Amino acid sequence: MAPNYETHDPKGWCGDPKRGAALGRAFYHIEPAFAGKGYCGRLYLSKVRINQGGYDRLGTYWGIGGPLYWCANKDLSVDYCFRASTREEALKLVGQKYPNAKVRK
């Protein structure tokens, strides 16, 4: 089962939806030493749809820019968003951060 993008939803500015939209969301990464040398688990990569106002479907504000991608593993110990021009570039960036991981394309 693939991870769920909604799990780490920041739910508004500083966690309070009454204060407006969250600006991006927190990043979660496996310890750098483990990620670079030994993490060989599966990662999932998907494109995050951003509307014309710069918001994702959860109401988080990302601004207008290049395509936004989300990378995560099943237990969400890896969970981060980043911009890349194409899916191929996104795969390359994930591969640089987690060279031994298997990325679901």
N, CA, C and O atoms as CSV, one atom per row, in Angstrom:
chain,resi,resn,atom,element,x,y,z
A,1,MET,N,N,0.840,-1.178,0.000
A,1,MET,CA,C,0.000,0.000,0.000
A,1,MET,C,C,0.886,1.242,0.000
A,1,MET,O,O,1.824,1.337,0.791
A,2,ALA,N,N,0.597,2.178,-0.869
A,2,ALA,CA,C,1.370,3.407,-0.997
A,2,ALA,C,C,1.090,4.344,0.186
A,2,ALA,O,O,0.026,4.269,0.801
A,3,PRO,N,N,2.045,5.222,0.502
A,3,PRO,CA,C,1.830,6.184,1.579
A,3,PRO,C,C,0.757,7.200,1.212
A,3,PRO,O,O,0.390,7.335,0.045
A,4,ASN,N,N,0.261,7.909,2.212
A,4,ASN,CA,C,-0.814,8.874,2.012
A,4,ASN,C,C,-0.276,10.293,2.185
A,4,ASN,O,O,0.277,10.625,3.233
A,5,TYR,N,N,-0.435,11.124,1.165
A,5,TYR,CA,C,0.031,12.510,1.172
A,5,TYR,C,C,-0.597,13.317,2.308
A,5,TYR,O,O,0.000,14.289,2.773
A,6,GLU,N,N,-1.777,12.935,2.755
A,6,GLU,CA,C,-2.489,13.694,3.782
A,6,GLU,C,C,-1.958,13.465,5.195
A,6,GLU,O,O,-2.291,14.237,6.094
A,7,THR,N,N,-1.149,12.440,5.422
A,7,THR,CA,C,-0.720,12.083,6.767
A,7,THR,C,C,-0.034,13.231,7.502
A,7,THR,O,O,-0.368,13.494,8.657
A,8,HIS,N,N,0.900,13.914,6.878
A,8,HIS,CA,C,1.616,15.012,7.528
A,8,HIS,C,C,1.076,16.375,7.099
A,8,HIS,O,O,1.820,17.355,7.058
A,9,ASP,N,N,-0.205,16.437,6.783
A,9,ASP,CA,C,-0.834,17.702,6.390
A,9,ASP,C,C,-0.684,18.715,7.528
A,9,ASP,O,O,-1.094,18.432,8.654
A,10,PRO,N,N,-0.105,19.890,7.258
A,10,PRO,CA,C,0.105,20.864,8.323
A,10,PRO,C,C,-1.171,21.547,8.827
A,10,PRO,O,O,-1.129,22.211,9.862
A,11,LYS,N,N,-2.279,21.407,8.145
A,11,LYS,CA,C,-3.588,21.908,8.592
A,11,LYS,C,C,-3.567,23.379,8.996
A,11,LYS,O,O,-3.965,23.730,10.106
A,12,GLY,N,N,-3.105,24.226,8.100
A,12,GLY,CA,C,-3.143,25.668,8.349
A,12,GLY,C,C,-1.827,26.213,8.875
A,12,GLY,O,O,-0.901,25.467,9.191
A,13,TRP,N,N,-1.771,27.524,8.958
A,13,TRP,CA,C,-0.573,28.218,9.416
A,13,TRP,C,C,-0.254,27.809,10.856
A,13,TRP,O,O,-1.083,27.979,11.749
A,14,CYS,N,N,0.933,27.278,11.077
A,14,CYS,CA,C,1.372,26.801,12.392
A,14,CYS,C,C,0.397,25.785,12.984
A,14,CYS,O,O,0.247,25.716,14.204
A,15,GLY,N,N,-0.260,25.002,12.146
A,15,GLY,CA,C,-1.181,23.971,12.600
A,15,GLY,C,C,-2.573,24.467,12.938
A,15,GLY,O,O,-3.402,23.694,13.419
A,16,ASP,N,N,-2.848,25.739,12.696
A,16,ASP,CA,C,-4.146,26.328,13.032
A,16,ASP,C,C,-4.834,26.812,11.759
A,16,ASP,O,O,-4.444,27.846,11.217
A,17,PRO,N,N,-5.853,26.091,11.265
A,17,PRO,CA,C,-6.509,26.490,10.023
A,17,PRO,C,C,-7.184,27.857,10.109
A,17,PRO,O,O,-7.423,28.479,9.074
A,18,LYS,N,N,-7.494,28.338,11.297
A,18,LYS,CA,C,-8.113,29.669,11.432
A,18,LYS,C,C,-7.131,30.780,11.089
A,18,LYS,O,O,-7.533,31.912,10.819
A,19,ARG,N,N,-5.836,30.451,11.100
A,19,ARG,CA,C,-4.811,31.463,10.840
A,19,ARG,C,C,-4.403,31.509,9.371
A,19,ARG,O,O,-3.481,32.246,9.022
A,20,GLY,N,N,-5.061,30.744,8.500
A,20,GLY,CA,C,-4.748,30.760,7.080
A,20,GLY,C,C,-4.015,29.509,6.641
A,20,GLY,O,O,-3.879,28.546,7.397
A,21,ALA,N,N,-3.550,29.542,5.414
A,21,ALA,CA,C,-2.913,28.374,4.800
A,21,ALA,C,C,-1.510,28.147,5.335
A,21,ALA,O,O,-0.782,29.087,5.653
A,22,ALA,N,N,-1.154,26.884,5.427
A,22,ALA,CA,C,0.229,26.530,5.755
A,22,ALA,C,C,1.106,26.894,4.561
A,22,ALA,O,O,0.666,26.822,3.414
A,23,LEU,N,N,2.333,27.282,4.834
A,23,LEU,CA,C,3.290,27.576,3.770
A,23,LEU,C,C,4.210,26.370,3.646
A,23,LEU,O,O,5.166,26.226,4.409
A,24,GLY,N,N,3.915,25.503,2.678
A,24,GLY,CA,C,4.674,24.272,2.530
A,24,GLY,C,C,4.354,23.308,3.661
A,24,GLY,O,O,3.318,23.431,4.315
A,25,ARG,N,N,5.228,22.365,3.889
A,25,ARG,CA,C,5.048,21.383,4.962
A,25,ARG,C,C,6.397,20.876,5.416
A,25,ARG,O,O,7.404,21.074,4.737
A,26,ALA,N,N,6.419,20.224,6.560
A,26,ALA,CA,C,7.682,19.725,7.118
A,26,ALA,C,C,8.263,18.623,6.239
A,26,ALA,O,O,7.532,17.910,5.552
A,27,PHE,N,N,9.577,18.494,6.272
A,27,PHE,CA,C,10.272,17.437,5.560
A,27,PHE,C,C,10.729,16.402,6.570
A,27,PHE,O,O,11.170,16.749,7.666
A,28,TYR,N,N,10.624,15.132,6.207
A,28,TYR,CA,C,11.090,14.036,7.048
A,28,TYR,C,C,12.084,13.224,6.234
A,28,TYR,O,O,11.784,12.801,5.118
A,29,HIS,N,N,13.259,13.007,6.790
A,29,HIS,CA,C,14.295,12.227,6.109
A,29,HIS,C,C,14.901,11.224,7.077
A,29,HIS,O,O,14.992,11.473,8.279
A,30,ILE,N,N,15.304,10.110,6.542
A,30,ILE,CA,C,16.051,9.110,7.310
A,30,ILE,C,C,17.426,9.704,7.608
A,30,ILE,O,O,17.930,10.526,6.842
A,31,GLU,N,N,18.025,9.295,8.706
A,31,GLU,CA,C,19.348,9.806,9.072
A,31,GLU,C,C,20.282,9.792,7.857
A,31,GLU,O,O,20.341,8.792,7.143
A,32,PRO,N,N,21.013,10.887,7.614
A,32,PRO,CA,C,21.859,10.980,6.414
A,32,PRO,C,C,22.829,9.811,6.228
A,32,PRO,O,O,23.006,9.337,5.106
A,33,ALA,N,N,23.448,9.347,7.289
A,33,ALA,CA,C,24.402,8.237,7.147
A,33,ALA,C,C,23.699,6.980,6.656
A,33,ALA,O,O,24.242,6.245,5.832
A,34,PHE,N,N,22.502,6.731,7.155
A,34,PHE,CA,C,21.740,5.553,6.753
A,34,PHE,C,C,21.188,5.730,5.343
A,34,PHE,O,O,21.185,4.789,4.550
A,35,ALA,N,N,20.725,6.930,5.036
A,35,ALA,CA,C,20.133,7.189,3.723
A,35,ALA,C,C,21.139,6.989,2.603
A,35,ALA,O,O,20.843,6.325,1.609
A,36,GLY,N,N,22.318,7.556,2.758
A,36,GLY,CA,C,23.309,7.494,1.699
A,36,GLY,C,C,23.962,6.136,1.537
A,36,GLY,O,O,24.360,5.773,0.430
A,37,LYS,N,N,24.079,5.385,2.608
A,37,LYS,CA,C,24.827,4.134,2.544
A,37,LYS,C,C,23.977,2.881,2.533
A,37,LYS,O,O,24.353,1.887,1.912
A,38,GLY,N,N,22.849,2.907,3.202
A,38,GLY,CA,C,22.175,1.645,3.361
A,38,GLY,C,C,20.685,1.606,3.080
A,38,GLY,O,O,20.122,0.515,2.989
A,39,TYR,N,N,20.023,2.740,2.940
A,39,TYR,CA,C,18.579,2.660,2.745
A,39,TYR,C,C,18.287,2.092,1.368
A,39,TYR,O,O,18.566,2.729,0.352
A,40,CYS,N,N,17.728,0.901,1.338
A,40,CYS,CA,C,17.439,0.258,0.057
A,40,CYS,C,C,15.959,-0.097,-0.032
A,40,CYS,O,O,15.567,-0.972,-0.805
A,41,GLY,N,N,15.152,0.578,0.752
A,41,GLY,CA,C,13.716,0.347,0.710
A,41,GLY,C,C,13.068,0.991,-0.495
A,41,GLY,O,O,13.742,1.557,-1.356
A,42,ARG,N,N,11.760,0.898,-0.545
A,42,ARG,CA,C,10.998,1.452,-1.657
A,42,ARG,C,C,10.563,2.874,-1.317
A,42,ARG,O,O,10.107,3.156,-0.209
A,43,LEU,N,N,10.716,3.755,-2.292
A,43,LEU,CA,C,10.211,5.116,-2.204
A,43,LEU,C,C,9.148,5.308,-3.267
A,43,LEU,O,O,9.216,4.710,-4.341
A,44,TYR,N,N,8.180,6.131,-2.970
A,44,TYR,CA,C,7.104,6.446,-3.909
A,44,TYR,C,C,7.255,7.895,-4.328
A,44,TYR,O,O,7.534,8.761,-3.498
A,45,LEU,N,N,7.074,8.160,-5.601
A,45,LEU,CA,C,7.201,9.512,-6.135
A,45,LEU,C,C,5.924,9.870,-6.864
A,45,LEU,O,O,5.460,9.120,-7.723
A,46,SER,N,N,5.359,11.007,-6.528
A,46,SER,CA,C,4.168,11.455,-7.258
A,46,SER,C,C,4.192,12.963,-7.409
A,46,SER,O,O,4.820,13.677,-6.628
A,47,LYS,N,N,3.506,13.421,-8.414
A,47,LYS,CA,C,3.401,14.849,-8.680
A,47,LYS,C,C,2.260,15.414,-7.842
A,47,LYS,O,O,1.192,14.810,-7.741
A,48,VAL,N,N,2.496,16.575,-7.244
A,48,VAL,CA,C,1.469,17.248,-6.445
A,48,VAL,C,C,0.817,18.289,-7.337
A,48,VAL,O,O,1.491,19.159,-7.889
A,49,ARG,N,N,-0.484,18.197,-7.474
A,49,ARG,CA,C,-1.195,19.178,-8.300
A,49,ARG,C,C,-1.355,20.476,-7.522
A,49,ARG,O,O,-1.788,20.489,-6.370
A,50,ILE,N,N,-0.994,21.557,-8.183
A,50,ILE,CA,C,-1.101,22.898,-7.613
A,50,ILE,C,C,-2.091,23.693,-8.459
A,50,ILE,O,O,-1.998,23.699,-9.686
A,51,ASN,N,N,-3.046,24.369,-7.798
A,51,ASN,CA,C,-4.009,25.145,-8.572
A,51,ASN,C,C,-3.405,26.487,-9.004
A,51,ASN,O,O,-2.257,26.786,-8.677
A,52,GLN,N,N,-4.166,27.278,-9.725
A,52,GLN,CA,C,-3.659,28.544,-10.263
A,52,GLN,C,C,-3.273,29.532,-9.170
A,52,GLN,O,O,-2.503,30.458,-9.424
A,53,GLY,N,N,-3.786,29.353,-7.977
A,53,GLY,CA,C,-3.441,30.225,-6.862
A,53,GLY,C,C,-2.216,29.770,-6.089
A,53,GLY,O,O,-1.749,30.481,-5.199
A,54,GLY,N,N,-1.678,28.577,-6.420
A,54,GLY,CA,C,-0.487,28.073,-5.758
A,54,GLY,C,C,-0.763,27.142,-4.586
A,54,GLY,O,O,0.129,26.906,-3.771
A,55,TYR,N,N,-1.994,26.599,-4.480
A,55,TYR,CA,C,-2.382,25.726,-3.372
A,55,TYR,C,C,-2.548,24.283,-3.834
A,55,TYR,O,O,-2.992,24.026,-4.953
A,56,ASP,N,N,-2.182,23.333,-2.949
A,56,ASP,CA,C,-2.465,21.933,-3.254
A,56,ASP,C,C,-3.894,21.604,-2.812
A,56,ASP,O,O,-4.594,22.481,-2.305
A,57,ARG,N,N,-4.333,20.366,-2.995
A,57,ARG,CA,C,-5.718,19.989,-2.685
A,57,ARG,C,C,-6.053,20.037,-1.199
A,57,ARG,O,O,-7.227,20.040,-0.829
A,58,LEU,N,N,-5.029,20.075,-0.343
A,58,LEU,CA,C,-5.252,20.160,1.095
A,58,LEU,C,C,-5.301,21.608,1.581
A,58,LEU,O,O,-5.597,21.864,2.748
A,59,GLY,N,N,-5.009,22.552,0.685
A,59,GLY,CA,C,-5.028,23.956,1.062
A,59,GLY,C,C,-3.674,24.485,1.502
A,59,GLY,O,O,-3.587,25.604,2.009
A,60,THR,N,N,-2.623,23.709,1.321
A,60,THR,CA,C,-1.274,24.162,1.663
A,60,THR,C,C,-0.761,25.040,0.528
A,60,THR,O,O,-0.901,24.693,-0.645
A,61,TYR,N,N,-0.168,26.175,0.879
A,61,TYR,CA,C,0.323,27.107,-0.129
A,61,TYR,C,C,1.757,26.770,-0.513
A,61,TYR,O,O,2.631,26.642,0.344
A,62,TRP,N,N,1.986,26.627,-1.823
A,62,TRP,CA,C,3.312,26.335,-2.356
A,62,TRP,C,C,3.811,27.450,-3.260
A,62,TRP,O,O,5.001,27.507,-3.570
A,63,GLY,N,N,2.937,28.321,-3.680
A,63,GLY,CA,C,3.316,29.360,-4.623
A,63,GLY,C,C,3.302,28.826,-6.046
A,63,GLY,O,O,3.091,27.637,-6.289
A,64,ILE,N,N,3.528,29.718,-6.952
A,64,ILE,CA,C,3.548,29.370,-8.367
A,64,ILE,C,C,5.002,29.156,-8.768
A,64,ILE,O,O,5.867,29.967,-8.437
A,65,GLY,N,N,5.262,28.091,-9.462
A,65,GLY,CA,C,6.629,27.784,-9.883
A,65,GLY,C,C,6.634,26.513,-10.698
A,65,GLY,O,O,5.621,26.136,-11.287
A,66,GLY,N,N,7.771,25.856,-10.729
A,66,GLY,CA,C,7.891,24.602,-11.459
A,66,GLY,C,C,7.053,23.510,-10.812
A,66,GLY,O,O,6.525,23.690,-9.715
A,67,PRO,N,N,6.936,22.381,-11.493
A,67,PRO,CA,C,6.172,21.260,-10.952
A,67,PRO,C,C,6.679,20.835,-9.565
A,67,PRO,O,O,7.877,20.876,-9.284
A,68,LEU,N,N,5.743,20.432,-8.716
A,68,LEU,CA,C,6.050,20.006,-7.357
A,68,LEU,C,C,5.887,18.492,-7.266
A,68,LEU,O,O,4.898,17.941,-7.750
A,69,TYR,N,N,6.852,17.824,-6.649
A,69,TYR,CA,C,6.812,16.375,-6.484
A,69,TYR,C,C,6.872,16.026,-5.003
A,69,TYR,O,O,7.443,16.759,-4.195
A,70,TRP,N,N,6.269,14.887,-4.666
A,70,TRP,CA,C,6.269,14.369,-3.301
A,70,TRP,C,C,6.925,13.001,-3.319
A,70,TRP,O,O,6.587,12.151,-4.142
A,71,CYS,N,N,7.868,12.792,-2.405
A,71,CYS,CA,C,8.561,11.515,-2.261
A,71,CYS,C,C,8.357,11.022,-0.839
A,71,CYS,O,O,8.512,11.787,0.112
A,72,ALA,N,N,8.006,9.734,-0.685
A,72,ALA,CA,C,7.783,9.167,0.642
A,72,ALA,C,C,7.976,7.662,0.603
A,72,ALA,O,O,7.930,7.035,-0.455
A,73,ASN,N,N,8.196,7.094,1.794
A,73,ASN,CA,C,8.179,5.644,1.929
A,73,ASN,C,C,6.929,5.260,2.715
A,73,ASN,O,O,6.189,6.131,3.172
A,74,LYS,N,N,6.694,3.957,2.871
A,74,LYS,CA,C,5.442,3.487,3.492
A,74,LYS,C,C,5.225,4.014,4.903
A,74,LYS,O,O,4.114,4.423,5.241
A,75,ASP,N,N,6.266,4.012,5.732
A,75,ASP,CA,C,6.068,4.441,7.122
A,75,ASP,C,C,6.260,5.948,7.313
A,75,ASP,O,O,6.197,6.443,8.439
A,76,LEU,N,N,6.490,6.668,6.232
A,76,LEU,CA,C,6.640,8.125,6.212
A,76,LEU,C,C,7.824,8.628,7.027
A,76,LEU,O,O,7.827,9.774,7.477
A,77,SER,N,N,8.830,7.774,7.219
A,77,SER,CA,C,10.076,8.273,7.800
A,77,SER,C,C,10.833,9.079,6.741
A,77,SER,O,O,11.736,9.851,7.062
A,78,VAL,N,N,10.454,8.889,5.485
A,78,VAL,CA,C,10.843,9.764,4.379
A,78,VAL,C,C,9.543,10.362,3.871
A,78,VAL,O,O,8.618,9.634,3.512
A,79,ASP,N,N,9.470,11.686,3.840
A,79,ASP,CA,C,8.266,12.394,3.390
A,79,ASP,C,C,8.678,13.821,3.095
A,79,ASP,O,O,8.838,14.625,4.014
A,80,TYR,N,N,8.852,14.145,1.817
A,80,TYR,CA,C,9.269,15.506,1.478
A,80,TYR,C,C,8.785,15.897,0.084
A,80,TYR,O,O,8.511,15.047,-0.762
A,81,CYS,N,N,8.688,17.201,-0.126
A,81,CYS,CA,C,8.280,17.766,-1.411
A,81,CYS,C,C,9.432,18.580,-1.973
A,81,CYS,O,O,10.240,19.139,-1.231
A,82,PHE,N,N,9.492,18.635,-3.273
A,82,PHE,CA,C,10.542,19.404,-3.942
A,82,PHE,C,C,10.081,19.729,-5.365
A,82,PHE,O,O,9.149,19.115,-5.885
A,83,ARG,N,N,10.734,20.679,-5.966
A,83,ARG,CA,C,10.408,21.080,-7.335
A,83,ARG,C,C,11.419,20.471,-8.309
A,83,ARG,O,O,12.614,20.384,-8.027
A,84,ALA,N,N,10.903,20.061,-9.447
A,84,ALA,CA,C,11.735,19.539,-10.535
A,84,ALA,C,C,11.006,19.835,-11.835
A,84,ALA,O,O,9.776,19.840,-11.872
A,85,SER,N,N,11.742,20.078,-12.880
A,85,SER,CA,C,11.145,20.425,-14.170
A,85,SER,C,C,10.368,19.283,-14.799
A,85,SER,O,O,9.322,19.496,-15.412
A,86,THR,N,N,10.882,18.069,-14.645
A,86,THR,CA,C,10.260,16.891,-15.242
A,86,THR,C,C,10.297,15.732,-14.248
A,86,THR,O,O,10.997,15.787,-13.236
A,87,ARG,N,N,9.545,14.699,-14.548
A,87,ARG,CA,C,9.566,13.506,-13.703
A,87,ARG,C,C,10.946,12.849,-13.725
A,87,ARG,O,O,11.406,12.329,-12.708
A,88,GLU,N,N,11.597,12.874,-14.873
A,88,GLU,CA,C,12.935,12.303,-14.986
A,88,GLU,C,C,13.906,13.048,-14.077
A,88,GLU,O,O,14.741,12.426,-13.421
A,89,GLU,N,N,13.806,14.376,-14.033
A,89,GLU,CA,C,14.664,15.157,-13.143
A,89,GLU,C,C,14.334,14.834,-11.679
A,89,GLU,O,O,15.233,14.726,-10.845
A,90,ALA,N,N,13.049,14.681,-11.376
A,90,ALA,CA,C,12.635,14.334,-10.015
A,90,ALA,C,C,13.227,12.988,-9.608
A,90,ALA,O,O,13.730,12.852,-8.493
A,91,LEU,N,N,13.178,12.004,-10.482
A,91,LEU,CA,C,13.767,10.687,-10.198
A,91,LEU,C,C,15.273,10.798,-9.954
A,91,LEU,O,O,15.819,10.137,-9.071
A,92,LYS,N,N,15.924,11.630,-10.736
A,92,LYS,CA,C,17.365,11.830,-10.571
A,92,LYS,C,C,17.670,12.459,-9.206
A,92,LYS,O,O,18.602,12.032,-8.525
A,93,LEU,N,N,16.894,13.465,-8.806
A,93,LEU,CA,C,17.110,14.125,-7.515
A,93,LEU,C,C,16.882,13.166,-6.343
A,93,LEU,O,O,17.638,13.179,-5.371
A,94,VAL,N,N,15.853,12.346,-6.436
A,94,VAL,CA,C,15.599,11.350,-5.389
A,94,VAL,C,C,16.761,10.357,-5.353
A,94,VAL,O,O,17.219,9.983,-4.273
A,95,GLY,N,N,17.236,9.932,-6.506
A,95,GLY,CA,C,18.357,9.004,-6.584
A,95,GLY,C,C,19.637,9.560,-5.989
A,95,GLY,O,O,20.442,8.809,-5.437
A,96,GLN,N,N,19.836,10.863,-6.095
A,96,GLN,CA,C,21.018,11.483,-5.500
A,96,GLN,C,C,20.924,11.481,-3.975
A,96,GLN,O,O,21.930,11.298,-3.289
A,97,LYS,N,N,19.730,11.682,-3.450
A,97,LYS,CA,C,19.533,11.725,-1.995
A,97,LYS,C,C,19.509,10.320,-1.394
A,97,LYS,O,O,20.044,10.094,-0.309
A,98,TYR,N,N,18.887,9.382,-2.104
A,98,TYR,CA,C,18.752,7.992,-1.637
A,98,TYR,C,C,19.220,7.050,-2.748
A,98,TYR,O,O,18.395,6.424,-3.413
A,99,PRO,N,N,20.529,6.944,-2.954
A,99,PRO,CA,C,21.046,6.196,-4.108
A,99,PRO,C,C,20.738,4.698,-4.116
A,99,PRO,O,O,20.734,4.091,-5.187
A,100,ASN,N,N,20.485,4.090,-2.974
A,100,ASN,CA,C,20.229,2.648,-2.934
A,100,ASN,C,C,18.756,2.300,-2.864
A,100,ASN,O,O,18.394,1.124,-2.839
A,101,ALA,N,N,17.914,3.299,-2.834
A,101,ALA,CA,C,16.477,3.058,-2.737
A,101,ALA,C,C,15.911,2.630,-4.091
A,101,ALA,O,O,16.478,2.915,-5.146
A,102,LYS,N,N,14.791,1.948,-4.022
A,102,LYS,CA,C,14.048,1.588,-5.233
A,102,LYS,C,C,12.877,2.550,-5.326
A,102,LYS,O,O,12.022,2.584,-4.442
A,103,VAL,N,N,12.839,3.322,-6.387
A,103,VAL,CA,C,11.793,4.327,-6.539
A,103,VAL,C,C,10.707,3.777,-7.446
A,103,VAL,O,O,10.968,3.352,-8.571
A,104,ARG,N,N,9.486,3.793,-6.933
A,104,ARG,CA,C,8.335,3.367,-7.747
A,104,ARG,C,C,8.069,4.467,-8.748
A,104,ARG,O,O,7.799,5.611,-8.382
A,105,LYS,N,N,8.148,4.108,-10.012
A,105,LYS,CA,C,8.011,5.107,-11.079
A,105,LYS,C,C,6.592,5.295,-11.525
A,105,LYS,O,O,6.327,6.103,-12.415
